[in-house]
């Protein structure tokens, strides 16, 4: 066994890549109870609105990759005709989650970002959102749906993807500066990850 030191001020995560090469059959899909949430397509996502939603959902898990992009670069991604953004709305119309599907690679769909605000954890809504994600991803011309998660993500994420029918196919180690120390995210977010440096 080899232990590789991670300098103070940096983080390391194990990234697991998962894929699905055929749509789940009705028997493979989990039985879902009625869910009070709904998906709303965001036709022309605006960078500031996107960043706000991304931050509210992902700060606890140290999502920061989209927060460091300038408006032009972020808009180029989220407004691309082959990228679809959905807002998850609660019964009162409040935004409580997001789904981003990326069809820019021919024959594939990447679940780029899937998540709900932490207040909804443990209520079964994540299972509903993942089932909806898979349903929307599989369409004519798609032969592969894929996603990746990491060891800094919600502890249930990897198991949820596997239960939804995704198969892990490779791993990588990712190392990066702690976004809390760079001022990208508040220092008090992700309390489960010690802040060193």
Secondary structure, DSSP 8 states (H G I E B T S, - for coil): -------TTEEEEEEEEEEESS---TTTS------S-EEEEESS--HHHHHHHHHHHHGGGT--TTTTS-HHHHHHHHTSTTEEEEEEE-TTS-EEEEEEEE--STTEEEEEEEEE-GGGTTSSHHHHHHHHHHHHH--TT--EEEEEEETTS-TTHHHHHHHTT-EEEEEEEEEEE-TTTTTSS-TTS-TTS----
